Amino acid sequence: MRTRGTLRLATRGSTLARRQASLVQEALEDRRYEVELVTVDTTGDQIKDELIHRLGKTGAFVRELDERVLEGDVDGAIHSMKDMPTEQPTELVTAGVPARGPPGDLLITPEGATLEELPEGATVGTSSLRRRAQLLSERPDLEVEPLRGNVDTRLEKLLAPALQAEHQKRTEADKERKGNTGNEAFEPDFDQTTDDWFDGLSELEKQALGREVETEYDAIVLAQAGLERSGLDHYVDAYELPASTFVPAPGQGALAVTATDGETAREIQSVIDHPRSRVETTVERTILAELGGGCIAPVGIYAVVQGEHVHATVTVFDQNGEQSVTGSRDLPVERHAEAAREFARDLADRGAADLIEHARTESDADDEETHEGA
């Protein structure tokens, strides 16, 4: 029975986005709201061949959803917080921050290897500037190659080469088995036929088997929260990268619901807002805004509430992970936003501003080359 009225909330159409939106939907419906999810196809979803950091500079995964809110077509929009620009239209507020999921990154390989166990010169897939710099800082020998697509697509790209190689071996073994006349001893390499083996694969593996391979990845890096929310964490082996060296992106693992400032926003906040998650992500996004890094520089920022303080860790790299400015500080909870700005200014003075400015210059130069070649 409806007791509060229907909320129309915009979401991206990817499987992960819909799953994340359903978490917000369930929380609101538990408080007897009716929720309608409205799928919006964003620029970021439409452009398949552009790197994430270039899309992020214009809020390509966010802007169209928020425009629907401003136009009054929907009551709010559900975002992955790490996709959100630090500057929002003045009419919008972050109405709700649900309890944050795991904020860290995972290294995923077909065999469950650790970063140290990857062979020299291994190819690792990610389109994140931050992850690329962090990987190269730890392992300068790695080849870091771009990787785009939904979570399932990225996993398929990782698993495809090994599965296709095994399929070929099994097919050849089947032919050898059929061609054996029984006149000589025959020891099959596999105890299953290719068809039986195929039937035992997961749907993810079956999709990977049919995927065209352009780059053979030895490993890929994904957000832990995204993998778990996609429901695919049981199908792959993953190694948790330590947050101390692989400092997560600001807001990673967190969701946010934007709405116009008013009664609806206040209602959403009262129902789904998680105070600790809001404080932690506010610190992270405040530091990012003060540094001005946005999506153009390899920046990791991670904050954790610890009693009366928020422990904040920041790393700023150059694109190749060769230079960095790092720092940690305990910020008082009662003035966490102001303290976060002060921390960011200190980091900027220590050289973070120079690294970010250099990244901005390189990004602008890349854009000019792209336009000239268009």
N, C-alpha and C positions, 0 to 999 in steps of 0.2 A: 504493500500500500504506500503510495506516495504521500509524504508528509511535509516535504520541504521544497519541492519543485525540481525541475530538471536543469542540470548544468551541462552545457555543451563545451567540451574541451578539445582543442586542436592537438593533433599529434602527427608526426611523420609516419609514413606507411611501412617502414621496414619492420621485419619480424621483431628485432630488438626494441624498436621504438614502441610498437604495439604492446609488447610484453611489459615494458616499463610503464606505459600509460595505464595498463590494466591494474598495476599495483596502486596507482593513485585512484583509479575508478573504484576498486574494492574498498579502499579506506573511506572514501566518501559514501559509498553505498552502505557500509556498516553503520553509518550515522543517518541512514534513511534518506539520503539524497538519491535522486535518479540522475545518472550520468550517461551522456551520449558522447562517444568519441568520434571526432570529425577528422578524417585523414586528409592531410595536405601534402601535395607533392612539391618539395622544396627544390631550389636551385642546386643545392648540394647533392640531392638524390638524382637529379637529371643529368648532371655533368659527371661522366664516368672516368674521364682521363686526366683530371686535374688533381694535383697533390692537395692533401688535406690542409696544409698550412696556408695555401693560396686561397682556398675556399673560405677558410676561417676568418681571413682578414675582413671579409664583408659580412660575416655572420650568415653564411649561405644556408646553414641548417636551422636557423632560428628566425630570420627576418620575416619570411612569409607567414609563419605561424603567428607571430606577434602582430603583423598587419591585420590579420583576420580578427584579432582581439580589438585592435584600435578601431576597426571599421564596424564593430558591433555584431559581426557574424557569429562569434562564439564568445563564451564567458571567460575563457582562459586558455592557456597553451601549456603543454607539458614538454619540458626540455631536459636533455642531459646537460647538467650545469656546466661541464667543461666546454661545451660548444657555445656557451653564451658570451657575447661581447661584454666587457665590463661596463660599457656605457649603454644605458637603456633610454628609450623615449621617456620624457618626464611624466607622461600620463600613466606609465606602467610601473607596477611594483612587483617584487617577488613575493607573491601571496603565500606560498607554502614551500617548505623544504622538508620532505619526508625523511625518515631515518636513513642515513647514508649506508650504502652497501660497501663491500670491501674496496678500498681506494687504490690498491696497488696494481702492478703489472705482472704478467705471467710470460715466461719463455716456454713456448710450445714446440716440441720436436716429435717426429714419428716414434722415437724410442724413449722419450722422457729424459733426455740428457740435460745436464746443468750447463750454465754458461761456460764454466771452466772446461767442460768435457767436449765442447764443440771442437771439431778439427780446425787446424790452422787454415785461415782463408775461407771459413764457412760463410755461406750466404744467408743473411737474416733479413726477413721482410718486415718493414714498417714504413709508413709515410709520415710519422711524427718526427718533427725536428728534435724534440726533447729526447725521445727514445733513441734516435740515431746518435745524438751526441753522447748520451750516457753509455750506450753500447761501445762506441769507439773509445771512450775514455777508459773503459775497463779492458777492452780487447781491440787495440788498434789494427790488428790483422784482419778483422772481419770485413766482409763485403756487405754493406747495408743497402738493400734495394727497395724501391717503392712497392707498396702493397695497399691496394684499395679494395673496397667491397664490403658487404655485410659480413658478420661474424662467420656464418656458414660458408660463404664464398672464400674467405681467407683460409679457413681450415681446409677446404677442398683443394685450394692451390698448394698447400703444404703437403697434403697426403697423396696427391695425384701421382707424382713420379714413382714412388715406391709401390703403390698399388698397381699401377700399369705395368711395371717391370715384373711383379709377381704374377699378374694375369698372363703375361706373355710366356713366362716359364711354365705355368700350369697348362696353358694351351698346347705348348710344344710337347709336354709330358703326356697329355691326352693323345696326341697324334702318335707318339711313340708307342703308347700302350695299345692303341688300336692296330698299329702296324705290326705288332709282335705276333708271330705265327705260333708261338708256343714251343718252338723247336729249341729255344735257348733260354737260359735263366733270365728272368726279368725282375728287377727290383725297382718299383716306381719311386720317383722322388717325393711324391705327395700321396697321402692316404685318402684324398678326396678328389673327385672330379672337379673340373673348373666350374661347372654349373652348381654343384653342391657348395663349393667354396663361395661362389657369388651369392647364393641364397642366404648364407650365414653372415654376410656383411651388413653393417648398419646402413640406414638410408643415406647418411652423410658420406660413407665410404663408397656407396654405389654412385652417388653423384660425382664424387671425386674421380672415380674410374673413367667416367666419360668426359672429363674436363680436358680441354686443350692446354698443354703445358707450354708456357712462354718463358718462365723463370723457374729453375729448380731451387727451392728454398730448403736449407738445412734446418731452419727454425724460423718462427715468427713470434712477434710480441703482441699480446692483446691485454686489454684491461680485464682484471679478474671479474669485476662486477658484470661487465658485458657478456663474458663467456657464461657465467652462472645464470644470468637472466635469460640468455638465449636457450638455456636448457641443454647445452652441448658439452658441459664440463665433464660428463661421464664418458664421453667418447674419445677423449684425448688425454695424453699424459702431459702434465704441466709442472714447471718449476717456478716457484714463487720468487720473484726478484726482490731483494731486500730494499725496503723503502728508504733506508739510510743512504744508499748510493743511487738507487733508481727512484729518486724523489718523484712522487706522482704529479700529474698535472693539477692545477688548481680546480677544485670542484669534482675531481674524478671520483666516480662511484655515487655521486649525489644527483638527485633529480630536483627540478624546480618547476613550480607552476606560476606563470606570470598572469596578471590580470590588471585591469584598470583600477586605480586607487578608489576604493569605495566599499560598500557593504559586502559585495560578493567576495572581494579580496579578504576582508576581515573574517568572513565565514570560513573560507578555505583555510586560512591560517589557524583558526581555532580548532579545526578538525584534524589536519594532517601535519601541522608544523612540528618538527622535532628540535627543541631548543638547542641541544648540544650540536647537532649537525648544522644548524643555522649559524651558530657562533664560529664553528671551525671553518665553514666555507666562506663566511664573511671575512675572516682573517685572511684566507688565501686569496680571495678576489680583491680585497683591499690592497694587499701587497702587489698583486699583479697590476692593478690599475695605477698605483703610484709609480711602479717601475716603467709602465708603458710598454711592456713586452708583447702583450696580446698573443697572436699566433705567429708572429714573425721571428721569434727568438726561442732557443731551447731553454725554457724556464720550467723548473719543478718547484712546487710550493705545497707543503703539507703541514697541516695544523691539527693538534690533538689536545682536547681539554683534559687537563690534569689538575683536579682540585680547583684551586683559586686562580690557576694560570692556564694559558693556552701555549703549549710548546710548539713553536713554528720553526720549520726547517726550509731553507731556500737554497737552490742551486741555479746558477745562470752560466751557461756554456757558450762557447763559440760553436759554429756548425759542425766542426770536426772533433769536438770533445777534447781539444788540446789545451784550451784555456778555460778557467772557470773562476767564479766567485761564489763562495758558499758561506752559509752562516746559520746559526740556530739561536733562538732567544725565547725565554719565558715571558709571555705578555699577560698582564693582569686582566682577568675576565671582565671586570667591571668597566674597563676602558679599552676593550680589545681592538676596536676599529682604529681609534686614535693611536694606540701603541703599535698597531700594524703599520700605519703610515710612517711612523717614526723609524721603525725597523727597516722599512723599504728605503727610506732616504739615506740611512746609514749604508746599506748595501750599494745603493747607487753611487755614493761617494767613494766606496771602496773599489769601484771599477765595473759594477754591474751595468751602469748606464752606458759606459763605453762599449761593452759587449753587445748590448741591445741596439745601440745606434749603428754599430758595424753591421749587425744582422739586418737592420732596416735598410741600410745602403745596398747591401747585397740583394735583398729582396726586390728593391726598386729597380736595380739593374737587370734582374731576371725578368721582371715584368716588361721592361722596355724591349729586351730581346724577344720576348714572346710576341709582343705587338708588332715588332718589325717583321717577324717571320710569318705573321698571320696571313 
